Amino acid sequence: MSLNKNKMVREIGRRTRLKNRDVQLMLETLIDIWAEELVAGSKIELENFLVLETQTIDRGEHSGTLT
């Protein structure tokens, strides 16, 4: 079983009694903010749970080729 955005919206709405459209707006805004921070090279950390950060990998002269 996987948890997609629609399931998250419904479950958060059920648990908080917020309207699903309000939950969806909050979730989409959170994703936008996280994406902007990651693109800017920042790290996102939810203490004792999750750390998100980007990493640049130099693949040398074979960059972009599949072998």
All heavy atoms as a GROMACS GRO file, in nm:
protein
  541
    1MET      N    1   0.085  -0.118   0.000
    1MET     CA    2   0.000   0.000   0.000
    1MET      C    3   0.090   0.124   0.000
    1MET      O    4   0.191   0.129   0.068
    1MET     CB    5  -0.089  -0.001   0.124
    1MET     CG    6  -0.183   0.113   0.132
    1MET     SD    7  -0.284   0.091   0.280
    1MET     CE    8  -0.379   0.235   0.273
    2SER      N    9   0.052   0.222  -0.076
    2SER     CA   10   0.129   0.346  -0.079
    2SER      C   11   0.039   0.464  -0.039
    2SER      O   12  -0.083   0.457  -0.052
    2SER     CB   13   0.190   0.370  -0.217
    2SER     OG   14   0.088   0.391  -0.312
    3LEU      N   15   0.103   0.567   0.008
    3LEU     CA   16   0.031   0.685   0.053
    3LEU      C   17   0.056   0.796  -0.048
    3LEU      O   18   0.166   0.851  -0.054
    3LEU     CB   19   0.079   0.726   0.192
    3LEU     CG   20   0.009   0.844   0.258
    3LEU    CD1   21  -0.138   0.812   0.282
    3LEU    CD2   22   0.077   0.878   0.389
    4ASN      N   23  -0.044   0.828  -0.130
    4ASN     CA   24  -0.028   0.936  -0.228
    4ASN      C   25  -0.087   1.065  -0.171
    4ASN      O   26  -0.141   1.069  -0.060
    4ASN     CB   27  -0.089   0.898  -0.362
    4ASN     CG   28  -0.238   0.874  -0.354
    4ASN    OD1   29  -0.309   0.932  -0.274
    4ASN    ND2   30  -0.287   0.784  -0.439
    5LYS      N   31  -0.076   1.172  -0.249
    5LYS     CA   32  -0.122   1.303  -0.202
    5LYS      C   33  -0.271   1.302  -0.168
    5LYS      O   34  -0.312   1.356  -0.064
    5LYS     CB   35  -0.091   1.411  -0.305
    5LYS     CG   36  -0.122   1.551  -0.254
    5LYS     CD   37  -0.082   1.657  -0.353
    5LYS     CE   38  -0.188   1.673  -0.457
    5LYS     NZ   39  -0.170   1.787  -0.547
    6ASN      N   40  -0.353   1.242  -0.252
    6ASN     CA   41  -0.498   1.240  -0.226
    6ASN      C   42  -0.532   1.168  -0.097
    6ASN      O   43  -0.617   1.214  -0.019
    6ASN     CB   44  -0.572   1.177  -0.344
    6ASN     CG   45  -0.573   1.266  -0.466
    6ASN    OD1   46  -0.563   1.388  -0.455
    6ASN    ND2   47  -0.583   1.205  -0.583
    7LYS      N   48  -0.466   1.056  -0.072
    7LYS     CA   49  -0.491   0.982   0.053
    7LYS      C   50  -0.447   1.064   0.173
    7LYS      O   51  -0.513   1.065   0.277
    7LYS     CB   52  -0.417   0.849   0.051
    7LYS     CG   53  -0.478   0.746  -0.042
    7LYS     CD   54  -0.399   0.617  -0.038
    7LYS     CE   55  -0.449   0.517  -0.139
    7LYS     NZ   56  -0.367   0.394  -0.138
    8MET      N   57  -0.333   1.134   0.160
    8MET     CA   58  -0.286   1.218   0.269
    8MET      C   59  -0.386   1.329   0.299
    8MET      O   60  -0.418   1.356   0.415
    8MET     CB   61  -0.150   1.280   0.237
    8MET     CG   62  -0.035   1.186   0.259
    8MET     SD   63   0.124   1.269   0.248
    8MET     CE   64   0.142   1.284   0.072
    9VAL      N   65  -0.436   1.394   0.194
    9VAL     CA   66  -0.532   1.503   0.212
    9VAL      C   67  -0.656   1.452   0.285
    9VAL      O   68  -0.702   1.513   0.382
    9VAL     CB   69  -0.569   1.566   0.076
    9VAL    CG1   70  -0.691   1.656   0.088
    9VAL    CG2   71  -0.451   1.644   0.018
   10ARG      N   72  -0.709   1.339   0.240
   10ARG     CA   73  -0.830   1.284   0.304
   10ARG      C   74  -0.804   1.248   0.451
   10ARG      O   75  -0.886   1.278   0.539
   10ARG     CB   76  -0.880   1.162   0.227
   10ARG     CG   77  -0.952   1.196   0.099
   10ARG     CD   78  -1.028   1.077   0.042
   10ARG     NE   79  -0.945   0.957   0.028
   10ARG     CZ   80  -0.877   0.925  -0.083
   10ARG    NH1   81  -0.882   1.004  -0.189
   10ARG    NH2   82  -0.807   0.814  -0.088
   11GLU      N   83  -0.691   1.184   0.477
   11GLU     CA   84  -0.662   1.140   0.614
   11GLU      C   85  -0.636   1.258   0.706
   11GLU      O   86  -0.684   1.261   0.820
   11GLU     CB   87  -0.544   1.043   0.615
   11GLU     CG   88  -0.516   0.981   0.749
   11GLU     CD   89  -0.631   0.898   0.805
   11GLU    OE1   90  -0.720   0.854   0.729
   11GLU    OE2   91  -0.632   0.878   0.928
   12ILE      N   92  -0.561   1.357   0.660
   12ILE     CA   93  -0.537   1.476   0.742
   12ILE      C   94  -0.669   1.548   0.767
   12ILE      O   95  -0.697   1.593   0.878
   12ILE     CB   96  -0.434   1.570   0.676
   12ILE    CG1   97  -0.296   1.503   0.676
   12ILE    CG2   98  -0.428   1.704   0.749
   12ILE    CD1   99  -0.194   1.574   0.590
   13GLY      N  100  -0.752   1.559   0.664
   13GLY     CA  101  -0.883   1.621   0.680
   13GLY      C  102  -0.970   1.548   0.781
   13GLY      O  103  -1.037   1.609   0.865
   14ARG      N  104  -0.967   1.416   0.774
   14ARG     CA  105  -1.046   1.335   0.867
   14ARG      C  106  -0.998   1.354   1.010
   14ARG      O  107  -1.078   1.374   1.102
   14ARG     CB  108  -1.036   1.187   0.830
   14ARG     CG  109  -1.125   1.095   0.913
   14ARG     CD  110  -1.105   0.949   0.879
   14ARG     NE  111  -0.974   0.899   0.922
   14ARG     CZ  112  -0.943   0.866   1.048
   14ARG    NH1  113  -1.031   0.882   1.144
   14ARG    NH2  114  -0.823   0.820   1.077
   15ARG      N  115  -0.866   1.354   1.029
   15ARG     CA  116  -0.811   1.364   1.165
   15ARG      C  117  -0.822   1.505   1.224
   15ARG      O  118  -0.833   1.520   1.345
   15ARG     CB  119  -0.665   1.320   1.166
   15ARG     CG  120  -0.647   1.172   1.142
   15ARG     CD  121  -0.502   1.134   1.152
   15ARG     NE  122  -0.482   0.995   1.116
   15ARG     CZ  123  -0.374   0.927   1.148
   15ARG    NH1  124  -0.276   0.983   1.216
   15ARG    NH2  125  -0.363   0.801   1.110
   16THR      N  126  -0.818   1.605   1.139
   16THR     CA  127  -0.819   1.743   1.190
   16THR      C  128  -0.954   1.811   1.174
   16THR      O  129  -0.975   1.919   1.228
   16THR     CB  130  -0.715   1.829   1.116
   16THR    OG1  131  -0.749   1.835   0.977
   16THR    CG2  132  -0.575   1.773   1.134
   17ARG      N  133  -1.041   1.752   1.094
   17ARG     CA  134  -1.171   1.810   1.061
   17ARG      C  135  -1.158   1.938   0.980
   17ARG      O  136  -1.249   2.020   0.978
   17ARG     CB  137  -1.256   1.830   1.185
   17ARG     CG  138  -1.291   1.701   1.254
   17ARG     CD  139  -1.385   1.721   1.366
   17ARG     NE  140  -1.409   1.593   1.433
   17ARG     CZ  141  -1.512   1.569   1.507
   17ARG    NH1  142  -1.603   1.661   1.527
   17ARG    NH2  143  -1.526   1.452   1.564
   18LEU      N  144  -1.042   1.956   0.917
   18LEU     CA  145  -1.025   2.067   0.823
   18LEU      C  146  -1.085   2.027   0.689
   18LEU      O  147  -1.096   1.908   0.657
   18LEU     CB  148  -0.877   2.099   0.804
   18LEU     CG  149  -0.802   2.154   0.925
   18LEU    CD1  150  -0.653   2.158   0.897
   18LEU    CD2  151  -0.854   2.292   0.960
   19LYS      N  152  -1.125   2.124   0.611
   19LYS     CA  153  -1.178   2.096   0.478
   19LYS      C  154  -1.065   2.044   0.390
   19LYS      O  155  -0.952   2.093   0.397
   19LYS     CB  156  -1.238   2.222   0.416
   19LYS     CG  157  -1.359   2.273   0.492
   19LYS     CD  158  -1.413   2.399   0.431
   19LYS     CE  159  -1.532   2.448   0.512
   19LYS     NZ  160  -1.582   2.577   0.462
   20ASN      N  161  -1.098   1.946   0.307
   20ASN     CA  162  -0.997   1.885   0.221
   20ASN      C  163  -0.928   1.988   0.132
   20ASN      O  164  -0.808   1.979   0.109
   20ASN     CB  165  -1.057   1.773   0.137
   20ASN     CG  166  -1.079   1.646   0.216
   20ASN    OD1  167  -1.037   1.636   0.331
   20ASN    ND2  168  -1.145   1.550   0.155
   21ARG      N  169  -1.001   2.087   0.084
   21ARG     CA  170  -0.938   2.188  -0.003
   21ARG      C  171  -0.836   2.271   0.075
   21ARG      O  172  -0.735   2.312   0.021
   21ARG     CB  173  -1.042   2.275  -0.072
   21ARG     CG  174  -1.118   2.368   0.017
   21ARG     CD  175  -1.211   2.458  -0.066
   21ARG     NE  176  -1.282   2.548   0.020
   21ARG     CZ  177  -1.408   2.532   0.059
   21ARG    NH1  178  -1.477   2.429   0.017
   21ARG    NH2  179  -1.464   2.620   0.138
   22ASP      N  180  -0.862   2.294   0.205
   22ASP     CA  181  -0.766   2.366   0.288
   22ASP      C  182  -0.642   2.282   0.314
   22ASP      O  183  -0.530   2.331   0.311
   22ASP     CB  184  -0.830   2.408   0.421
   22ASP     CG  185  -0.940   2.512   0.403
   22ASP    OD1  186  -0.938   2.585   0.301
   22ASP    OD2  187  -1.029   2.519   0.489
   23VAL      N  188  -0.663   2.154   0.340
   23VAL     CA  189  -0.551   2.062   0.360
   23VAL      C  190  -0.468   2.052   0.233
   23VAL      O  191  -0.344   2.058   0.238
   23VAL     CB  192  -0.600   1.922   0.402
   23VAL    CG1  193  -0.486   1.824   0.409
   23VAL    CG2  194  -0.675   1.929   0.536
   24GLN      N  195  -0.533   2.041   0.119
   24GLN     CA  196  -0.462   2.031  -0.008
   24GLN      C  197  -0.378   2.156  -0.034
   24GLN      O  198  -0.262   2.146  -0.075
   24GLN     CB  199  -0.559   2.008  -0.124
   24GLN     CG  200  -0.487   1.991  -0.256
   24GLN     CD  201  -0.583   1.951  -0.368
   24GLN    OE1  202  -0.698   1.915  -0.344
   24GLN    NE2  203  -0.536   1.957  -0.489
   25LEU      N  204  -0.434   2.273  -0.009
   25LEU     CA  205  -0.360   2.398  -0.026
   25LEU      C  206  -0.237   2.401   0.065
   25LEU      O  207  -0.127   2.438   0.023
   25LEU     CB  208  -0.450   2.518   0.002
   25LEU     CG  209  -0.383   2.655  -0.008
   25LEU    CD1  210  -0.326   2.680  -0.148
   25LEU    CD2  211  -0.483   2.764   0.029
   26MET      N  212  -0.254   2.361   0.190
   26MET     CA  213  -0.142   2.359   0.284
   26MET      C  214  -0.034   2.261   0.238
   26MET      O  215   0.085   2.293   0.238
   26MET     CB  216  -0.192   2.319   0.424
   26MET     CG  217  -0.087   2.319   0.533
   26MET     SD  218   0.022   2.173   0.541
   26MET     CE  219  -0.092   2.039   0.546
   27LEU      N  220  -0.074   2.142   0.196
   27LEU     CA  221   0.021   2.041   0.154
   27LEU      C  222   0.096   2.084   0.028
   27LEU      O  223   0.219   2.070   0.020
   27LEU     CB  224  -0.052   1.908   0.131
   27LEU     CG  225   0.034   1.787   0.100
   27LEU    CD1  226   0.134   1.762   0.211
   27LEU    CD2  227  -0.055   1.666   0.077
   28GLU      N  228   0.026   2.139  -0.069
   28GLU     CA  229   0.090   2.186  -0.192
   28GLU      C  230   0.185   2.302  -0.164
   28GLU      O  231   0.293   2.310  -0.222
   28GLU     CB  232  -0.015   2.225  -0.296
   28GLU     CG  233  -0.086   2.104  -0.353
   28GLU     CD  234  -0.202   2.138  -0.443
   28GLU    OE1  235  -0.237   2.257  -0.456
   28GLU    OE2  236  -0.260   2.043  -0.502
   29THR      N  237   0.147   2.390  -0.071
   29THR     CA  238   0.235   2.501  -0.032
   29THR      C  239   0.360   2.449   0.036
   29THR      O  240   0.471   2.495   0.008
   29THR     CB  241   0.160   2.600   0.058
   29THR    OG1  242   0.043   2.646  -0.010
   29THR    CG2  243   0.248   2.718   0.096
   30LEU      N  244   0.344   2.352   0.124
   30LEU     CA  245   0.459   2.291   0.191
   30LEU      C  246   0.555   2.229   0.089
   30LEU      O  247   0.676   2.249   0.097
   30LEU     CB  248   0.412   2.186   0.291
   30LEU     CG  249   0.521   2.109   0.364
   30LEU    CD1  250   0.602   2.201   0.454
   30LEU    CD2  251   0.459   1.995   0.445
   31ILE      N  252   0.503   2.157  -0.007
   31ILE     CA  253   0.585   2.095  -0.111
   31ILE      C  254   0.658   2.201  -0.192
   31ILE      O  255   0.776   2.188  -0.223
   31ILE     CB  256   0.500   2.002  -0.200
   31ILE    CG1  257   0.454   1.880  -0.118
   31ILE    CG2  258   0.578   1.959  -0.324
   31ILE    CD1  259   0.347   1.798  -0.184
   32ASP      N  260   0.588   2.309  -0.227
   32ASP     CA  261   0.651   2.419  -0.301
   32ASP      C  262   0.766   2.481  -0.222
   32ASP      O  263   0.874   2.505  -0.275
   32ASP     CB  264   0.549   2.529  -0.335
   32ASP     CG  265   0.451   2.489  -0.442
   32ASP    OD1  266   0.478   2.389  -0.515
   32ASP    OD2  267   0.347   2.556  -0.454
   33ILE      N  268   0.743   2.505  -0.093
   33ILE     CA  269   0.847   2.565  -0.008
   33ILE      C  270   0.966   2.472   0.002
   33ILE      O  271   1.082   2.514  -0.012
   33ILE     CB  272   0.790   2.599   0.132
   33ILE    CG1  273   0.691   2.714   0.121
   33ILE    CG2  274   0.903   2.632   0.230
   33ILE    CD1  275   0.609   2.736   0.247
   34TRP      N  276   0.941   2.344   0.024
   34TRP     CA  277   1.052   2.248   0.034
   34TRP      C  278   1.129   2.242  -0.098
   34TRP      O  279   1.252   2.239  -0.097
   34TRP     CB  280   0.998   2.110   0.070
   34TRP     CG  281   0.961   2.096   0.215
   34TRP    CD1  282   0.953   2.194   0.308
   34TRP    CD2  283   0.926   1.976   0.282
   34TRP    NE1  284   0.915   2.142   0.429
   34TRP    CE2  285   0.898   2.008   0.416
   34TRP    CE3  286   0.913   1.844   0.241
   34TRP    CZ2  287   0.860   1.913   0.510
   34TRP    CZ3  288   0.876   1.749   0.335
   34TRP    CH2  289   0.850   1.782   0.467
   35ALA      N  290   1.059   2.240  -0.210
   35ALA     CA  291   1.126   2.233  -0.340
   35ALA      C  292   1.214   2.357  -0.361
   35ALA      O  293   1.328   2.345  -0.406
   35ALA     CB  294   1.023   2.221  -0.452
   36GLU      N  295   1.163   2.474  -0.327
   36GLU     CA  296   1.241   2.597  -0.341
   36GLU      C  297   1.367   2.593  -0.255
   36GLU      O  298   1.475   2.632  -0.299
   36GLU     CB  299   1.156   2.719  -0.303
   36GLU     CG  300   1.046   2.750  -0.401
   36GLU     CD  301   0.942   2.850  -0.348
   36GLU    OE1  302   0.964   2.906  -0.238
   36GLU    OE2  303   0.841   2.870  -0.415
   37GLU      N  304   1.354   2.544  -0.133
   37GLU     CA  305   1.468   2.535  -0.043
   37GLU      C  306   1.572   2.436  -0.095
   37GLU      O  307   1.692   2.463  -0.089
   37GLU     CB  308   1.424   2.496   0.099
   37GLU     CG  309   1.348   2.605   0.171
   37GLU     CD  310   1.432   2.730   0.193
   37GLU    OE1  311   1.547   2.719   0.240
   37GLU    OE2  312   1.383   2.839   0.162
   38LEU      N  313   1.528   2.322  -0.144
   38LEU     CA  314   1.621   2.222  -0.196
   38LEU      C  315   1.693   2.274  -0.321
   38LEU      O  316   1.814   2.254  -0.336
   38LEU     CB  317   1.549   2.091  -0.226
   38LEU     CG  318   1.500   2.015  -0.102
   38LEU    CD1  319   1.411   1.899  -0.144
   38LEU    CD2  320   1.617   1.967  -0.017
   39VAL      N  321   1.621   2.343  -0.409
   39VAL     CA  322   1.683   2.401  -0.528
   39VAL      C  323   1.788   2.504  -0.488
   39VAL      O  324   1.893   2.515  -0.551
   39VAL     CB  325   1.575   2.464  -0.620
   39VAL    CG1  326   1.638   2.553  -0.725
   39VAL    CG2  327   1.491   2.355  -0.686
   40ALA      N  328   1.763   2.577  -0.381
   40ALA     CA  329   1.857   2.680  -0.333
   40ALA      C  330   1.976   2.618  -0.259
   40ALA      O  331   2.066   2.689  -0.217
   40ALA     CB  332   1.784   2.778  -0.241
   41GLY      N  333   1.975   2.486  -0.243
   41GLY     CA  334   2.086   2.419  -0.177
   41GLY      C  335   2.071   2.405  -0.027
   41GLY      O  336   2.164   2.364   0.042
   42SER      N  337   1.955   2.437   0.025
   42SER     CA  338   1.931   2.427   0.170
   42SER      C  339   1.897   2.283   0.208
   42SER      O  340   1.864   2.200   0.123
   42SER     CB  341   1.815   2.517   0.211
   42SER     OG  342   1.847   2.652   0.186
   43LYS      N  343   1.902   2.256   0.335
   43LYS     CA  344   1.866   2.125   0.390
   43LYS      C  345   1.737   2.142   0.468
   43LYS      O  346   1.717   2.242   0.537
   43LYS     CB  347   1.979   2.076   0.481
   43LYS     CG  348   1.950   1.945   0.549
   43LYS     CD  349   2.072   1.888   0.618
   43LYS     CE  350   2.103   1.961   0.746
   43LYS     NZ  351   2.209   1.894   0.825
   44ILE      N  352   1.649   2.044   0.460
   44ILE     CA  353   1.523   2.044   0.534
   44ILE      C  354   1.534   1.936   0.640
   44ILE      O  355   1.566   1.821   0.609
   44ILE     CB  356   1.404   2.016   0.441
   44ILE    CG1  357   1.394   2.128   0.337
   44ILE    CG2  358   1.275   2.002   0.520
   44ILE    CD1  359   1.308   2.093   0.220
   45GLU      N  360   1.509   1.972   0.764
   45GLU     CA  361   1.521   1.875   0.873
   45GLU      C  362   1.400   1.882   0.965
   45GLU      O  363   1.365   1.988   1.015
   45GLU     CB  364   1.648   1.902   0.953
   45GLU     CG  365   1.675   1.799   1.059
   45GLU     CD  366   1.811   1.815   1.123
   45GLU    OE1  367   1.891   1.898   1.079
   45GLU    OE2  368   1.836   1.742   1.220
   46LEU      N  369   1.336   1.768   0.982
   46LEU     CA  370   1.230   1.753   1.081
   46LEU      C  371   1.293   1.668   1.191
   46LEU      O  372   1.318   1.548   1.172
   46LEU     CB  373   1.107   1.684   1.022
   46LEU     CG  374   1.043   1.752   0.902
   46LEU    CD1  375   0.923   1.671   0.854
   46LEU    CD2  376   1.003   1.894   0.933
   47GLU      N  377   1.323   1.731   1.302
   47GLU     CA  378   1.403   1.669   1.408
   47GLU      C  379   1.353   1.530   1.446
   47GLU      O  380   1.234   1.507   1.465
   47GLU     CB  381   1.402   1.760   1.530
   47GLU     CG  382   1.507   1.723   1.633
   47GLU     CD  383   1.517   1.828   1.741
   47GLU    OE1  384   1.502   1.948   1.712
   47GLU    OE2  385   1.541   1.788   1.855
   48ASN      N  386   1.446   1.438   1.453
   48ASN     CA  387   1.421   1.297   1.490
   48ASN      C  388   1.328   1.224   1.393
   48ASN      O  389   1.264   1.126   1.431
   48ASN     CB  390   1.366   1.287   1.632
   48ASN     CG  391   1.462   1.339   1.735
   48ASN    OD1  392   1.582   1.316   1.727
   48ASN    ND2  393   1.410   1.414   1.831
   49PHE      N  394   1.318   1.274   1.269
   49PHE     CA  395   1.230   1.208   1.174
   49PHE      C  396   1.288   1.202   1.034
   49PHE      O  397   1.297   1.095   0.975
   49PHE     CB  398   1.093   1.277   1.172
   49PHE     CG  399   0.997   1.215   1.074
   49PHE    CD1  400   0.949   1.087   1.091
   49PHE    CD2  401   0.956   1.286   0.962
   49PHE    CE1  402   0.862   1.030   1.000
   49PHE    CE2  403   0.869   1.230   0.870
   49PHE     CZ  404   0.822   1.102   0.889
   50LEU      N  405   1.325   1.317   0.976
   50LEU     CA  406   1.355   1.323   0.835
   50LEU      C  407   1.454   1.434   0.805
   50LEU      O  408   1.444   1.543   0.861
   50LEU     CB  409   1.224   1.350   0.758
   50LEU     CG  410   1.230   1.375   0.609
   50LEU    CD1  411   1.257   1.246   0.535
   50LEU    CD2  412   1.099   1.435   0.562
   51VAL      N  413   1.548   1.405   0.716
   51VAL     CA  414   1.639   1.508   0.663
   51VAL      C  415   1.638   1.496   0.512
   51VAL      O  416   1.657   1.387   0.457
   51VAL     CB  417   1.783   1.490   0.716
   51VAL    CG1  418   1.876   1.591   0.651
   51VAL    CG2  419   1.788   1.502   0.867
   52LEU      N  420   1.612   1.608   0.444
   52LEU     CA  421   1.616   1.612   0.298
   52LEU      C  422   1.723   1.711   0.255
   52LEU      O  423   1.729   1.823   0.306
   52LEU     CB  424   1.482   1.659   0.241
   52LEU     CG  425   1.359   1.575   0.270
   52LEU    CD1  426   1.234   1.646   0.220
   52LEU    CD2  427   1.371   1.439   0.205
   53GLU      N  428   1.809   1.669   0.165
   53GLU     CA  429   1.908   1.760   0.109
   53GLU      C  430   1.948   1.709  -0.029
   53GLU      O  431   1.931   1.591  -0.060
   53GLU     CB  432   2.030   1.775   0.201
   53GLU     CG  433   2.104   1.648   0.230
   53GLU     CD  434   2.212   1.670   0.335
   53GLU    OE1  435   2.277   1.775   0.333
   53GLU    OE2  436   2.230   1.580   0.419
   54THR      N  437   1.997   1.800  -0.109
   54THR     CA  438   2.041   1.762  -0.243
   54THR      C  439   2.192   1.746  -0.244
   54THR      O  440   2.263   1.798  -0.157
   54THR     CB  441   2.000   1.868  -0.347
   54THR    OG1  442   2.058   1.993  -0.310
   54THR    CG2  443   1.850   1.881  -0.356
   55GLN      N  444   2.239   1.672  -0.342
   55GLN     CA  445   2.381   1.648  -0.355
   55GLN      C  446   2.416   1.651  -0.503
   55GLN      O  447   2.346   1.591  -0.585
   55GLN     CB  448   2.415   1.511  -0.295
   55GLN     CG  449   2.559   1.473  -0.302
   55GLN     CD  450   2.584   1.337  -0.239
   55GLN    OE1  451   2.491   1.266  -0.204
   55GLN    NE2  452   2.708   1.301  -0.224
   56THR      N  453   2.523   1.721  -0.537
   56THR     CA  454   2.570   1.726  -0.675
   56THR      C  455   2.674   1.616  -0.694
   56THR      O  456   2.768   1.605  -0.614
   56THR     CB  457   2.633   1.863  -0.708
   56THR    OG1  458   2.534   1.963  -0.684
   56THR    CG2  459   2.679   1.869  -0.851
   57ILE      N  460   2.657   1.537  -0.797
   57ILE     CA  461   2.750   1.428  -0.826
   57ILE      C  462   2.817   1.456  -0.959
   57ILE      O  463   2.750   1.474  -1.061
   57ILE     CB  464   2.677   1.292  -0.832
   57ILE    CG1  465   2.610   1.265  -0.697
   57ILE    CG2  466   2.772   1.182  -0.871
   57ILE    CD1  467   2.522   1.142  -0.697
   58ASP      N  468   2.949   1.462  -0.960
   58ASP     CA  469   3.025   1.482  -1.082
   58ASP      C  470   3.051   1.346  -1.145
   58ASP      O  471   3.119   1.261  -1.088
   58ASP     CB  472   3.158   1.551  -1.051
   58ASP     CG  473   3.240   1.579  -1.176
   58ASP    OD1  474   3.190   1.557  -1.288
   58ASP    OD2  475   3.356   1.622  -1.160
   59ARG      N  476   2.994   1.324  -1.262
   59ARG     CA  477   3.010   1.197  -1.330
   59ARG      C  478   3.120   1.203  -1.438
   59ARG      O  479   3.134   1.113  -1.517
   59ARG     CB  480   2.878   1.154  -1.391
   59ARG     CG  481   2.769   1.138  -1.286
   59ARG     CD  482   2.662   1.045  -1.333
   59ARG     NE  483   2.552   1.039  -1.241
   59ARG     CZ  484   2.543   0.951  -1.143
   59ARG    NH1  485   2.636   0.862  -1.126
   59ARG    NH2  486   2.439   0.950  -1.063
   60GLY      N  487   3.194   1.312  -1.438
   60GLY     CA  488   3.307   1.324  -1.528
   60GLY      C  489   3.267   1.331  -1.673
   60GLY      O  490   3.161   1.383  -1.709
   61GLU      N  491   3.348   1.276  -1.760
   61GLU     CA  492   3.326   1.287  -1.905
   61GLU      C  493   3.208   1.206  -1.953
   61GLU      O  494   3.160   1.228  -2.063
   61GLU     CB  495   3.453   1.245  -1.980
   61GLU     CG  496   3.489   1.099  -1.963
   61GLU     CD  497   3.618   1.063  -2.032
   61GLU    OE1  498   3.722   1.118  -1.994
   61GLU    OE2  499   3.611   0.979  -2.125
   62HIS      N  500   3.159   1.112  -1.876
   62HIS     CA  501   3.046   1.028  -1.920
   62HIS      C  502   2.912   1.081  -1.870
   62HIS      O  503   2.813   1.009  -1.870
   62HIS     CB  504   3.068   0.884  -1.873
   62HIS     CG  505   3.190   0.821  -1.929
   62HIS    ND1  506   3.203   0.790  -2.062
   62HIS    CD2  507   3.306   0.786  -1.871
   62HIS    CE1  508   3.321   0.738  -2.083
   62HIS    NE2  509   3.388   0.733  -1.968
   63SER      N  510   2.909   1.206  -1.829
   63SER     CA  511   2.788   1.264  -1.776
   63SER      C  512   2.675   1.260  -1.880
   63SER      O  513   2.692   1.299  -1.995
   63SER     CB  514   2.814   1.410  -1.737
   63SER     OG  515   2.696   1.470  -1.689
   64GLY      N  516   2.561   1.209  -1.838
   64GLY     CA  517   2.443   1.207  -1.926
   64GLY      C  518   2.437   1.088  -2.021
   64GLY      O  519   2.347   1.080  -2.103
   65THR      N  520   2.531   0.997  -2.012
   65THR     CA  521   2.528   0.880  -2.102
   65THR      C  522   2.496   0.755  -2.022
   65THR      O  523   2.538   0.740  -1.908
   65THR     CB  524   2.663   0.862  -2.176
   65THR    OG1  525   2.765   0.841  -2.078
   65THR    CG2  526   2.695   0.980  -2.262
   66LEU      N  527   2.424   0.667  -2.082
   66LEU     CA  528   2.391   0.540  -2.020
   66LEU      C  529   2.479   0.432  -2.083
   66LEU      O  530   2.496   0.427  -2.204
   66LEU     CB  531   2.244   0.504  -2.041
   66LEU     CG  532   2.143   0.600  -1.978
   66LEU    CD1  533   2.002   0.559  -2.018
   66LEU    CD2  534   2.156   0.598  -1.827
   67THR      N  535   2.531   0.347  -2.000
   67THR     CA  536   2.612   0.235  -2.051
   67THR      C  537   2.561   0.105  -2.001
   67THR      O  538   2.492   0.094  -1.906
   67THR     CB  539   2.760   0.251  -2.011
   67THR    OG1  540   2.767   0.261  -1.870
   67THR    CG2  541   2.821   0.370  -2.078
   0.00000   0.00000   0.00000
